[in-house]
Amino acid sequence: MTTATMLERAPQEPEDGHVLVVGEALIDQVHRADATVDQHPGGSLANVALTLGRLERDVRLATWIADDDHGEVIRNWLRGAGVALVPGSTAAAATSVATAHLDEHGAATYDFDLEWRVPRATRAEGALAVHTGSIAALIEPGATQVRQLLISARADATLTYDPNVRPALMGDPADARTRVEELIALADVVKVSDEDIAWLAPGVEPAEIASAWLALGPALVVVTLGGEEALAVSSNGQQRVAAPPTTVVDTVGAGDSFMGALLDGLWQAGLLGGDRRDALRGIDDGALVALLERCVAVAAVTVSRAGANPPHRTELTRRVGPRRCAD
């Protein structure tokens, strides 16, 4: 049975294992172009965990929030999707806040008031995959802890990484790229946006960067190209899939929901786990196209409504039909 066939099967009973997501959860204060202000839970890594939970996966989030009112909002939000917090995730002095400013097209820029550490109890035992990125992978003291965790987990788990750059926090792009590429060299799967690439490597085509990053060690590099398409580069070459048409409300959480769908699809295809590393490197073109179609479908639902609000599995089935949503 090909991996493409596996991606198209009906949902199965959950298998042993889980995905461990490591990184920030926070409160987003969203300032819209019409001068309205919303407040809701978010954070790049929390959004990925939420997407996996809504897609009915066993997912644990190692994060750094407080036992305060904002932290309670985040806990309830994640609990509603079935996301479990790693013990110690509520030991921060205060829950972090990100202020997002949306332009007339719904695109977001961010300012941050945050602290990041990895909870002491965080372990990767039993995880099929460990995912990290964004603030968590580059802001100290948590970044060093994240790197140590990835190194210790690599023998048994697939490592996935999304740079999801935050220029307000990451300093000089050249320095940030050096740190990003150190993490790419550890990862099996990298997902990145064209906007991230434009900041990290100005003037370089996304496909060129994806190929260069593939040479650093990953099995798969996936680039989201705005609302137009997604590009995947593997040892077999390149595959592109167009995004479905949708009315964009805002782009908050779109890339994170794409990442969650990517992990979900790789899980269903039997490509997660340290013992599946060779199979992941050999992913065939049909499986890769089906995987990308699922990811752009999930992201399209997310951008069609306000905030980081990815679809549930059953909702995705209703919206996009059996080929793009079935496992």
Phi, psi and omega per residue, in radians:
M1 nan 2.252 -3.136
T2 -1.338 2.813 3.076
T3 -1.169 -0.485 3.072
A4 -1.090 -0.749 3.096
T5 -1.089 -0.714 -3.126
M6 -1.078 -0.638 3.131
L7 -1.186 -0.395 -3.051
E8 -1.692 -0.049 -3.104
R9 -1.252 2.847 3.029
A10 -1.176 2.721 -3.121
P11 -0.998 2.513 3.140
Q12 -1.925 2.961 3.005
E13 -1.118 2.505 -3.138
P14 -1.026 2.445 3.079
E15 -1.633 2.982 3.100
D16 -1.099 2.639 3.104
G17 1.875 2.976 -3.132
H18 -2.676 2.989 2.971
V19 -1.828 2.266 3.037
L20 -1.742 2.064 3.077
V21 -1.825 2.309 -3.044
V22 -2.171 1.993 3.103
G23 2.786 -2.934 -2.903
E24 -1.305 2.447 2.859
A25 -2.152 2.432 -3.062
L26 -2.758 3.124 3.055
I27 -1.749 2.178 3.048
D28 -1.592 2.171 2.952
Q29 -1.820 1.937 -2.982
V30 -1.802 2.065 3.080
H31 -1.752 1.977 -3.072
R32 -1.557 2.849 -3.097
A33 -1.084 -0.425 3.132
D34 -1.525 0.190 3.081
A35 1.392 0.048 3.030
T36 -1.375 2.706 -3.121
V37 -2.263 2.248 3.060
D38 -2.021 2.732 3.074
Q39 -2.339 2.221 -3.122
H40 -2.748 2.824 3.129
P41 -1.221 2.626 -3.138
G42 -2.958 -2.546 -3.005
G43 1.848 2.326 -3.018
S44 -0.953 -0.880 -3.073
L45 -1.271 -0.612 3.049
A46 -1.095 -0.656 3.107
N47 -1.118 -0.679 3.083
V48 -1.103 -0.809 3.114
A49 -1.062 -0.747 3.119
L50 -1.044 -0.763 3.121
T51 -1.049 -0.806 3.116
L52 -1.081 -0.710 3.107
G53 -1.092 -0.759 3.128
R54 -1.190 -0.406 3.044
L55 -1.543 0.210 2.983
E56 1.203 0.643 3.046
R57 -1.779 2.660 3.036
D58 -1.348 1.943 -3.068
V59 -2.358 2.394 3.073
R60 -2.077 2.446 -3.128
L61 -2.031 2.118 2.983
A62 -1.675 1.920 -3.049
T63 -2.395 -3.002 -3.035
W64 -2.494 1.556 3.119
I65 -2.197 3.036 -3.105
A66 -1.845 2.872 3.009
D67 -1.538 1.139 -3.127
D68 -2.285 -3.038 -3.075
D69 -1.085 -0.765 3.100
H70 -1.109 -0.698 3.111
G71 -1.105 -0.643 3.118
E72 -1.153 -0.671 3.073
V73 -1.045 -0.780 -3.141
I74 -1.137 -0.775 -3.125
R75 -1.060 -0.767 3.139
N76 -1.137 -0.701 3.121
W77 -1.063 -0.816 -3.139
L78 -1.231 -0.706 -3.138
R79 -1.039 -0.630 3.140
G80 -1.113 -0.374 3.097
A81 -1.755 0.040 -3.137
G82 1.432 0.300 3.129
V83 -1.472 2.237 3.110
A84 -1.670 2.376 3.052
L85 -1.526 2.376 3.013
V86 -1.113 2.384 3.115
P87 -0.928 2.440 -3.118
G88 1.624 -0.066 -3.103
S89 -1.225 -0.208 -3.127
T90 -1.877 0.479 -3.065
A91 -1.643 0.067 -3.141
A92 -1.209 2.777 3.100
A93 -1.264 -0.586 3.113
A94 -2.677 2.600 3.106
T95 -1.323 2.348 -3.081
S96 -1.214 2.698 3.141
V97 -2.274 2.366 3.010
A98 -2.046 2.331 3.093
T99 -1.825 2.049 -3.131
A100 -1.836 2.356 3.077
H101 -1.977 2.076 -3.114
L102 -1.703 2.362 3.055
D103 -1.496 -3.049 -3.061
E104 -1.171 -0.254 3.093
H105 -1.691 -0.008 -3.140
G106 1.557 0.025 3.127
A107 -1.340 2.526 -2.999
A108 -1.956 2.470 2.866
T109 -2.110 2.694 -2.918
Y110 -2.262 2.575 2.864
D111 -2.146 2.620 -2.978
F112 -2.298 2.524 2.940
D113 -2.250 1.694 -2.948
L114 -2.632 2.853 2.964
E115 -2.350 2.489 -3.106
W116 -2.379 2.218 2.989
R117 -2.478 2.758 3.017
V118 -1.593 2.225 3.109
P119 -0.974 2.478 -3.076
R120 -1.047 -0.518 -3.070
A121 -1.414 0.027 -3.055
T122 -1.195 2.157 3.079
R123 -2.387 2.635 -3.114
A124 -1.766 0.072 -3.131
E125 -0.988 2.281 3.108
G126 1.491 -0.090 -3.127
A127 -1.424 2.302 2.995
L128 -1.312 -0.538 -3.138
A129 -2.578 2.608 2.997
V130 -2.129 2.154 -3.122
H131 -2.022 2.427 3.055
T132 -2.648 -3.101 3.123
G133 2.674 -2.924 3.049
S134 0.890 -2.406 -3.072
I135 -1.014 -0.726 -3.021
A136 -1.060 -0.523 -3.050
A137 -1.582 -0.101 -3.051
L138 -2.260 -0.255 -3.088
I139 -1.766 2.180 -3.141
E140 -1.431 2.717 0.104
P141 -1.467 -0.094 -3.054
G142 -1.169 -0.525 -3.054
A143 -1.066 -0.743 3.105
T144 -1.102 -0.701 3.106
Q145 -1.120 -0.670 3.097
V146 -1.087 -0.818 -3.122
R147 -1.057 -0.752 3.116
Q148 -1.083 -0.699 3.114
L149 -1.114 -0.758 3.131
L150 -1.071 -0.771 3.140
I151 -1.064 -0.749 -3.114
S152 -1.230 -0.465 -3.068
A153 -1.553 -0.234 -2.899
R154 -1.102 -0.561 -3.102
A155 -1.106 -0.576 -2.996
D156 -1.946 -0.296 -3.015
A157 -2.210 2.598 2.923
T158 -1.242 2.341 3.134
L159 -1.842 2.215 -3.138
T160 -2.174 2.587 -2.968
Y161 -2.571 2.362 3.043
D162 -2.238 1.917 -3.114
P163 -0.997 -0.683 3.077
N164 0.645 1.116 -2.925
V165 -1.140 2.565 3.068
R166 -2.146 1.606 -3.064
P167 -0.929 -0.575 -3.116
A168 -1.122 -0.326 -3.066
L169 -1.993 -0.219 -2.879
M170 -1.860 0.039 3.024
G171 1.207 -2.424 -3.085
D172 -1.251 2.279 -3.111
P173 -1.030 -0.645 -3.130
A174 -1.139 -0.744 3.094
D175 -1.137 -0.755 3.131
A176 -1.078 -0.689 -3.140
R177 -1.091 -0.675 3.092
T178 -1.028 -0.794 -3.139
R179 -1.193 -0.693 3.097
V180 -1.065 -0.773 -3.082
E181 -1.229 -0.442 3.011
E182 -1.115 -0.668 3.112
L183 -1.314 -0.637 3.072
I184 -1.024 -0.672 3.140
A185 -1.130 -0.401 3.084
L186 -1.496 -0.386 -2.923
A187 -1.493 2.706 2.993
D188 -1.631 -0.599 -3.123
V189 -2.322 2.288 3.086
V190 -2.125 2.298 3.001
K191 -2.076 2.342 -3.084
V192 -2.581 2.654 3.095
S193 -1.673 2.777 3.072
D194 -1.122 -0.540 3.085
E195 -1.148 -0.704 3.076
D196 -1.061 -0.786 -3.135
I197 -1.101 -0.720 -3.136
A198 -1.071 -0.572 3.117
W199 -1.385 -0.719 -3.091
L200 -1.332 -0.575 -3.070
A201 -2.456 1.281 -3.055
P202 -0.991 2.346 3.063
G203 1.446 -0.046 -3.137
V204 -1.722 2.363 -3.122
E205 -1.136 2.437 3.137
P206 -0.954 -0.712 -3.125
A207 -1.111 -0.606 3.113
E208 -1.168 -0.784 3.108
I209 -1.115 -0.758 -3.140
A210 -1.029 -0.725 3.117
S211 -1.164 -0.695 3.111
A212 -1.133 -0.703 3.125
W213 -1.211 -0.617 3.079
L214 -1.022 -0.656 -3.134
A215 -1.174 -0.294 3.104
L216 -1.333 -0.295 3.090
G217 2.543 -0.492 -3.107
P218 -1.082 2.773 3.024
A219 -1.466 -0.437 -3.008
L220 -2.641 2.298 3.010
V221 -2.150 2.177 -3.102
V222 -2.045 2.309 -3.142
V223 -2.077 2.220 3.000
T224 -1.588 2.275 -3.053
L225 -1.940 1.286 -3.110
G226 1.025 -2.445 3.096
G227 -1.653 0.231 -3.029
E228 -1.601 -0.909 -3.038
E229 -2.865 3.031 3.029
A230 -2.196 2.507 -3.121
L231 -2.094 2.336 3.052
A232 -2.145 2.362 3.107
V233 -2.093 2.184 3.102
S234 -2.356 -3.072 3.133
S235 -1.130 -0.322 3.114
N236 -1.513 -0.064 -3.123
G237 2.064 -2.601 -3.054
Q238 -2.012 2.551 2.992
Q239 -2.320 2.445 3.112
R240 -2.201 2.483 3.098
V241 -2.340 2.278 3.110
A242 -1.301 2.524 3.060
A243 -1.332 2.508 3.097
P244 -1.195 2.614 3.114
P245 -1.136 2.464 3.121
T246 -2.763 2.763 3.038
T247 -1.570 2.079 -3.051
V248 -1.489 2.129 2.994
V249 -1.540 -0.922 2.920
D250 -2.772 2.957 -3.064
T251 -1.779 0.148 -3.106
V252 -1.063 2.163 3.084
G253 1.404 0.023 -3.075
A254 -1.113 -0.841 3.136
G255 -1.145 -0.598 3.123
D256 -1.192 -0.699 3.104
S257 -1.191 -0.616 3.023
F258 -1.021 -0.781 -3.136
M259 -1.119 -0.744 3.092
G260 -1.054 -0.733 3.107
A261 -1.148 -0.592 3.099
L262 -1.111 -0.792 3.088
L263 -1.111 -0.738 3.117
D264 -1.034 -0.806 -3.136
G265 -1.161 -0.703 3.097
L266 -1.132 -0.639 3.086
W267 -1.087 -0.872 -3.100
Q268 -1.096 -0.563 3.126
A269 -1.363 -0.013 3.140
G270 1.276 0.524 -3.047
L271 -1.942 0.217 3.078
L272 -1.801 2.533 3.139
G273 2.051 2.527 -3.126
G274 -1.005 -0.546 -3.139
D275 -1.377 -0.060 3.125
R276 -1.877 0.237 -3.074
R277 -1.091 -0.738 3.125
D278 -1.161 -0.683 3.114
A279 -1.131 -0.675 3.095
L280 -1.082 -0.723 3.121
R281 -1.125 -0.432 -3.117
G282 -1.724 0.298 -3.109
I283 -0.935 2.307 -3.081
D284 -1.496 2.898 -3.033
D285 -1.082 -0.713 -3.130
G286 -1.091 -0.739 3.119
A287 -1.138 -0.680 -3.105
L288 -1.185 -0.713 3.102
V289 -1.111 -0.796 3.124
A290 -1.063 -0.667 3.117
L291 -1.116 -0.816 3.137
L292 -1.124 -0.667 3.114
E293 -1.059 -0.695 3.113
R294 -1.145 -0.736 -3.092
C295 -1.140 -0.781 -3.130
V296 -1.206 -0.505 3.083
A297 -1.172 -0.750 3.107
V298 -1.114 -0.795 3.140
A299 -1.105 -0.618 -3.138
A300 -1.115 -0.661 3.072
V301 -1.131 -0.739 -3.093
T302 -1.086 -0.759 -3.100
V303 -1.302 -0.217 -3.110
S304 -1.415 -0.039 3.139
R305 -2.513 2.834 -2.990
A306 -1.240 2.467 3.050
G307 1.320 3.137 3.111
A308 -1.404 1.597 -2.995
N309 -2.328 1.260 -3.072
P310 -1.233 2.823 -3.090
P311 -1.328 2.686 2.883
H312 -1.369 2.794 -3.121
R313 -0.999 -0.797 -3.108
T314 -1.158 -0.615 3.109
E315 -1.161 -0.696 3.119
L316 -1.097 -0.679 3.100
T317 -1.029 -0.788 -3.131
R318 -1.138 -0.637 -3.002
R319 -1.418 -0.711 -2.923
V320 -2.027 -0.013 3.019
G321 1.487 2.965 -2.929
P322 -1.181 -0.631 -3.076
R323 -1.173 -0.744 -3.031
R324 -1.483 -0.282 -3.043
C325 -1.999 -0.358 -3.063
A326 -1.342 2.678 3.098
D327 -1.561 nan nan
